[in-house]
Amino acid sequence: MLWIALHCPTLSLDWIERRFPATLIPAMAVTVRQGNQIYIQQANQPAQRRGVMARQPLASALSLFPDLILVEHDPNEETKALQEAAYAALRFTPYIVMQGSGLIAEVSGSLKLFGGLKKLCRLLNQAVAAQGLQLCVGIAPTATGAWLLARSAPLRTVVNGAGARLRLLLDSLPAGLLESAQPHLEAIRGIGCKTLADLQRLPRSGVARRFGPDLLIELDHAYGNSPDPQRWLEMPEYFQQKTALMAQVENVELLSVAVQRMIEQMCGWLALRYAAVLEFSFVLHHEYSPRQPHKSTPIKIRLSEQSDDPRHLMILLREWLGRTEIVAPVCELELTADKVTAGPDSNLELFPTSQSETTSLNRFIEKLSSRLGPQAITRLNVIPDHRPEYSQSCQPPGMNNLSCRKAIPLESTHPLTRPAWLRETPLELRVQRHQPVYGSPLKLIAGPERIEAGWWDDAPIARDYFIAENALGQLLWIYREQNPAAKNAGWYLQGLFG
Amino acid sequence: MPTLASSSLASLSLLQIETQFRDRIWRGDALGSSPDQIVSSGFDELDKALPGGGWSTHSLTELLLPAEGLGEIRLLSQPLKHITQDGRNILLVDPPHLPYMHAWENLDIDSRRILVAKVSKSAERLWVIEQGIKSAAFGIIICWLPAASPQALRKLQIIARTAASLIFLFRPASAQSEPSAAPLRILLAPAKRHTLSVRLLKRRGASIDLPLYIPLPQIEPFFNPITPAPALANVVDRSSLPDVIT
């Protein structure tokens, strides 16, 4: 087994910073109550620049910077932020354990798919860091070992303890990292134990008697001397995530980071279920104000083909957001996967095949219709009818366009002469000396062909069609109404021979 | 005074330079070749005049047309037919009229493979063309561009270099005086009936001034050509009817 532990040392600040647009983060500090006094637990970069430091009493921090925004240590929100990050990590492995202020992922089954440990570790790190957490990473063959290494690593570094290196690396770790050693730190230091190696050298029975059995169990788990079963993170059967924003956002661009995170979370959840989304909805919840009756702006996106690709979903959502007018400041975002189907059989293809071409076609259609509206792109369906106006219909291109049977244009022994272009409505032509005119007087070169049909549906036509040519060289398809009632029937231009 | 940028280049013979930079340098008097995939136009005479021997992918082809209805679709019918037979798709961006699918089917073009994009704004039209070129879905993209700036065409040509599809831009004949980044520019004009005059304004390689005359596939008339005095009355061939009626 191989474990990658992601530890977030600044989680108590990160959960709140990630809810701000990156440019709007104020100076903030997390406070924690110790006895009667309130201390600064962590301060973010802008606050640190003002001189606010961890373990400072609150009063001295406020005297340094009175406008400091104080946030109370909130374990619930921290767990929520971690859980959201875990969603994004699900794309790389289904086995994830939540551990205090970080995640541990079992990745031995994903190494090959993602191209080796190094690449996988980088991708996993990027995916979780993109959720707005600052990480240090430990890799080890045991879960507890990986977790200890991650906690010992400086921010944004990776400690790789895969294979035989684990024992060496663990030996040099300070004993204070062990969770079960926390109540006995004084005593452990007092007997001269600094590192895990020192603790390992002590007689086991004595250690168990003095510090309780938990310390030995934790050590055994870390070194892999005893089995270490984990409680895997369980995900709900449906996907619905909400992100509350800390700033009032009126600009779509500022939303895009939060939106991207939510899409990544959804795709992680989809990957866990080996599913793909067909329909999802995105809701912008607006700040309440009596002047503003709008409470929320829902966006519903229906895909023509199921997808689990965060890039594609993000492009679609961005196009939609670009067209959506933000009527009031947004304070909360909500993403729901409404319709989920089994995932695509996405075997990696060596050569582009018709399958991948169909996928890219569907994506093109989606992209176009989400930007220009569904009527912008159509497919023309051939209908076996002799009347030109009724012989084809515009249809939104769907997924199953090719499953329909091959069109049979018109049943006839030899193909009928039809022009490549059809005018949407026939154009009445001027008549000059009994000759129809389009640009110049027309010369009839073939015809007539009588089309008389439609007595069955109240749109009967009776026309004589001719092919005509003008001086420019255009070949035209024109007709004359054959209406016995009207003597002087006019000429109409129906189409052009392209 | 600047010397030759690379002295090693100077020592190469002309022949060596030609072989070394074969795809980038061609002699002015010879017809350029194309490293890209070529699709035959279906007309021998035209293939001989086109660099590489046919329509070339990875680049824009500009067709300047004084008016619709001169036979422009019949000129492209061979590649259109082959692309749909290979199961690939065709994108029409902003055609001037509705394509009449019965006629396209008569040219053996599978109408189910044709997508029509209708765009009203010029900027959106360029965006659609770009997306179409970038998407791997289309074998042929045909666009009608009434007006396009040289910058926009240059951008399209740069994107087209990455695409494996044939890209045809139909533009008005008045655009022939405007600069364009398309490597192949052709002015179409009617000649005799069912013949199209094709003048290559710009191509890789030697220019030719004289237009080619391409005989188009004939439109089969419904029946016999009109007699000098057309009988417009409803003519019924009574010979096939049973005698009872007569």
Interface residues (C-beta under 8 A of the other chain):
Chain A: P352 S354 S356 E357 T358 S360 L361 R363 F364 I365 K367 L368 R371 L372 Q375 A376 I377 T378 R379 L380 N381 V382 P388 S391 Q392 C394 P397 N401 L402 C404 K406 A407 P409 L410 H414 P415 L416 T417 R418 P419 A420 W421 L422 R423 E424 G439 L444 I445 A446 G447 P448 E449 R450 D464 Y465 F466 I467 E469 L472 G473 Q474 L475 L476 R480 Q482 G495 L496 F497 G498
Chain B: P66 A67 E68 G69 L70 G71 E72 I73 R74 G87 R88 N89 P95 P96 H97 L98 P99 Y100 M101 H102 A103 W104 E105 N106 L107 D110 S111 R112 I114 L115 V116 A117 K118 V119 E124 W127 V128 Q131 G132 S135 A136 A137 F138 A189 P190 A191 R193 I219 E220 P221 F222 F223 P225 I226 P230 L232 N234
